[in-house]
Amino acid sequence: MKNIRFVLLGELLLFIGVFVFCVLSGGQGISSLLVFFDLPSLLLILLFLIPGLIIMGAWKDFGKAFSVGIRPYSLLELKNITEAVGTAQKLTICGALFAIIVSGVLLMASLDDPASMGPRLAVCFLSGFYAVIIEFLLLPLKLHADRKMNEEMDLGE
């Protein structure tokens, strides 16, 4: 079984490569990369994700997801890790939806200024974009923990 850290690194490099290729092939140049950064949207998603995991008591299990396959875990621990990653996925979606709604309300409040509509609409989309990136990284964590849990159940029989 592959080390999950190498899988995540490879996935991140793949995402960055495809993203940079798509942006640069649009003809706008490197300066167009800056429009994809909106710190408040990202912070809003992370403010749902991290405190949510801590409040629900899943933060420690979520952290263990990065060492599944490296360290041995019991079947119960693997089940908790899988649930923690699933919770992180749901919290990410909730945070992104919240950020999109807040951005949308701010957009609707400024309809009298047509020049600001484009940037505000872009902020709405960026929240969803960040959620996709986070989900893209959480999916292999969950799959890896599920597979390891299945292996443990298979060995137990």
ABEGO torsion letter per residue (X at the ends): XBBAAAAAAAAAAAAAAAAAAAAAAAGAEAAAAAAABBAAAAAAAAAAAAAAAAAAGAAAAAAAAAABGABBBBAAAAAAAAAAAAAAAAAAAAAAAAAAAAAAAAAAAAAABAAAAAAAAAAAAAAAAAAAAAAAAAAAAAAAAAAAAAAAAAAAX
